[in-house]
Amino acid sequence: MPNAPDAEDQNDPSGTTRERFDHLVVIGASAGGVDALITLVGTLPTDFPAPIVIAQHLDRRRESHLGQILAGRSELPVRTVTEYEKLDPGVVYVIASDLDVEINDHAVSVGTNANPAPKPSVDRLLETAAHVFRDGLIAVILTGTGNDGAVGAQAVKAHGGTVVVQNPETATFPGMPLAVPPSSVDIVADLEAIGPVLSDLVSGAYIIPASEDDADLRAFLDRVRERTGLDFSAYKRPTIARRLQRRMAAVGATALQDYRRYIERHPEELQRLVASFLIKVTEFFRDPELFIHLRDHVLPALISEAREQGELRIWSAGCATGEEAYTLAMLVSDLLADESEELPVRIFATDIAADAVEFARRGIYSAAAVAGLPRDLVERHFDPLDGAFEVRKQIRSLVVFGEHDLGNRAPFPRIDLVLCRNVLIYFTAELQRRALQLFAYSLRQGGCLALGKAETVRPLPEFFSLEQPRLRIYRRIGTPVPMPTNRILGTLPLSRPPPRQGAQFQTTRIPSGGPRQLVPREPASSLPATRLLDRLSIGTVTVDRAYHIRTINVSGRRLLGINTAAVGEDLIHRVMPALAGPLRQAIDLALQGERSTAVYQVPDQLADDDGRDLLITVFAILEEDQPANEVDSEVVEVT
């Protein structure tokens, strides 16, 4: 629970008794967010049981009239804060422009300084409020430009609070919502839905009823473990219940039974739930001792060996929002220096969370995210961008991001170095063993595996030898290991409904790279178009904006060197290395409306000659009633 105010804090200087409260809502927006704020406060009921503090940063030369504007639209009283003021539940506090503010002991404390950063600072307000209210704090990031609020949201998450962001797809200015790392976000909602969600969160509408020995919750977590291989039974009950309640609030399920049914209808929600349980802490050069050792000892040796093999291949498994993968890319780039164009480098960066992968692909991070890095490193590898920093194209080109589930996906072959830090601690023993088998298959002889210091699992001794105990670095030894089975996790529903007769199901993807859902699979006899495509000598592949394969025919698999069904997987990861870069570039051009046709020579592993030529054409598919500049998917033709 948040820190409760002392008895003396329940009275203001006049002696009036003040109402006790355990929650605080802090809302951040920028200059263009007035309409969004009007809409939001207009949806809050008169009995809202917590204070609401609003920070909207404006040009210091402009006088803010936000308090007056909101007072005319809100059922709650609105006060403009210009000096120290205690907080009361059911009151909207608007911070005046050009003021530094922070939350101290259930009050707003105001000051001024010459810092040119936007004021009031959403980051500072959230960071200080997180220390006071902890899991009772709800942060809301609305439409706006820049990245103010991103660092504060991470502080809120670290202290157990709740982070709600306006849906960037419907926000007038999506910069601020997009700047918040997905690993810090609990709920993404359209503007009109945020007010009701806040009311439900602070009023405790989403309660997990206590039963004997928490039987209902334990049964639910048992089914989550069977479906995902992740065991959360050791978590503290209040922690797991609180995070579960947030997901229930996000989907509007007021009871655990309703939430189970929702997951059965929307299987992608299970992934979001798991992501909310796993609070990932990541940053550039996190655990500096490890990266210094990699830079000075491990990578130079691997690069020397890679010069003979023709390519350096690294896998960052569980990459979250990309900082680890880009750190590796920066180290490799600095070590190669002038040789960077001579030695091909591929860093596979994967995570089960699709939104985290998409954030990582952007390569844009807040100023605070790079503040602890050496200045010369930032100057070499980042470009300033609207108050944030963008990883330079040369570094981004070394990294291939994609979704990957260690419980169900095939590994990457011929890897020199695998980093999988503090991921396996959440896995069941069976899934831990499979992941280690994946890494044993992926790593070449003499390759290295780096685990996190928090890991308790010991890699299989027949395949790994411990090289650096303190840093948990292992060397690949022993005989080759066969590829593990493609899937070990169950797909049973959480509530075990009776089987339906005559219906088969398979996992597929909905348009625009959206979440997975279960859909009926039509009998083969009703799919003449698919059978016709499979008879063509021309290879055809349809991918979405995130490079995920929607359809691929037999010739497409053969020509691109793909030996599995591959539907739903990242095409860039699955093709032969020589095609990955050019193909990604061609797809990106298709997204911009440019048709691309080119001939590529690739090695033919099935023949004795030097290779073969592939003519690849990439073009966009325009959906009906869709603007010409908004494409839903691309077609790749290979001959």
Salt bridges, closest charged atoms under 4 A:
ASP9 OD1 - LYS86 NZ 3.63
ASP12 OD2 - ARG18 NH1 3.54
ASP59 OD2 - ARG61 NH2 2.64
GLU85 OE2 - ARG79 NH1 3.39
ASP88 OD1 - ARG18 NH2 3.00
ASP88 OD2 - ARG79 NH1 3.68
ASP98 OD1 - ARG60 NE 3.88
ASP100 OD2 - ARG124 NH1 3.54
GLU102 OE1 - ARG124 NH2 2.85
ASP105 OD1 - HIS106 ND1 3.98
ASP135 OD2 - ARG242 NH1 3.14
ASP148 OD2 - HIS57 NE2 3.41
ASP186 OD1 - LYS157 NZ 2.45
ASP186 OD1 - ARG246 NH1 3.94
ASP214 OD2 - ARG237 NE 3.36
ASP222 OD1 - ARG225 NH1 2.99
GLU226 OE1 - ARG223 NH1 1.92
GLU226 OE1 - ARG496 NH2 3.53
ASP258 OD1 - ARG261 NH2 2.52
GLU269 OE2 - ARG247 NE 2.91
GLU269 OE1 - ARG272 NH1 3.77
ASP287 OD1 - LYS453 NZ 3.67
GLU289 OE1 - LYS453 NZ 3.64
GLU289 OE2 - ARG470 NH2 2.36
ASP296 OD1 - ARG295 NE 2.83
GLU305 OE1 - ARG444 NH2 2.38
GLU311 OE1 - ARG313 NH1 3.48
GLU324 OE1 - ARG421 NE 2.77
ASP334 OD2 - ARG380 NH2 2.83
ASP334 OD1 - HIS381 NE2 2.95
GLU339 OE1 - ARG307 NE 3.02
ASP351 OD2 - LYS280 NZ 2.71
GLU358 OE1 - ARG361 NH1 3.38
ASP376 OD2 - ARG380 NH1 3.20
GLU379 OE2 - ARG375 NE 3.19
ASP383 OD1 - ARG392 NE 2.81
GLU390 OE2 - ARG396 NH1 3.54
GLU403 OE1 - ARG509 NH2 3.27
GLU403 OE2 - HIS548 NE2 3.06
ASP416 OD1 - ARG444 NE 2.39
GLU467 OE1 - ARG475 NE 2.89
ASP544 OD2 - HIS548 ND1 3.63
GLU569 OE1 - ARG574 NH1 2.52
ASP570 OD2 - ARG361 NH2 3.27
ASP604 OD2 - ARG612 NE 3.55
ASP632 OD2 - ARG550 NH2 2.82
